[in-house]
Amino acid sequence: MSDLLKKVIDAVVDCREILLSPFSVETKDSVSNLVTSADKAVEQRLKTELLKILPDACFLGEEGSRTEEKTFRFVVDPIDGTANFVRNLNCSAISVGLLKDGVGILGVVYNPFTNELYYAEKGNGAFLNDKPIKVSKRDFSHGLYYTALCIYKKGLAENCINILREVYQQCDDFRREGAAALEICRLASGKAELYFEIRIFPWDCCAAEIILTEAGGVFKHLYTDNCDIAAPFPIIAANNDENLKKLEKIVRKEVPKLPEDYN
């Protein structure tokens, strides 16, 4: 583990106290899109601490924190799974990814309620609580599929349901936990094999992407090349290329291009 990764992990874990403290809740643009005082506090603390660790980096946070673009960029979701958080479901995570020229080089995903700490650094493998993790070798028919129905754009739900119906007929089963970063890390740790989300933001998946790929999995952005933008995009992921291609074929059949009202 590099000194940089150690410092990033320490900064993330130090935010645990904020998530375990009392908080207030507000809505953004809909009743489903929530933000808490904890989201804001974690993002501000990480912005300060991460830019101390790597002053040559810029910062992109879900709750609006932006700094001038640089070669390195921290991409942060202070609480991935805010709806879970406000309901005390204990399935939420702090997610911190680091990009260099738009390519992921480091990722940390931490669930403070279960003390699951996933992390990876480019070229050095992926880990869960200091133990190496790898994707499973299961084929599509034995695969567990994670997906969502796009709560912030419910007009896309029909596409997601149609894809789920077809994938479900060919895989083992499906799950939905409500925290994308943790769900993708399930693939990285060999607990699931397939993932699709029709509309996701870079802070939701930037850290988990490098954790998955360092664990031997595959991850693909559909209709866009990278997550170095503050705009949504669809993603697919799997434990191997064969399963990814099969999933992509099903997705593209239902969604050959982005809907006009996508953003």
Buried (B, 14 or more C-beta within 10 A) or exposed (E): EEEBBEBBBEBBBEBBEBBEEEBEEEEEEEEEEBBBBBBBBBBBBBBEBBBEBBEEBBBBBBBEBEBEEEEBBBBBBBBBBBBBBBEEBEBBBBBBBBBBEEEBBBBBBBBBBEEBBBBBBBEBBBBBEEEEBBBBEBBBEEBBBBBBBBBEBEEBBEBBEBBBEBBEEBBBEBEEBBBBBBBBBBBBBBBBBBBBBBBBBBBBBBBBBBBBBBBBBBBBBBEBEBBBEBEBBBBBBBBBEEBBBBBBEBBBEBBEEBEEEBE
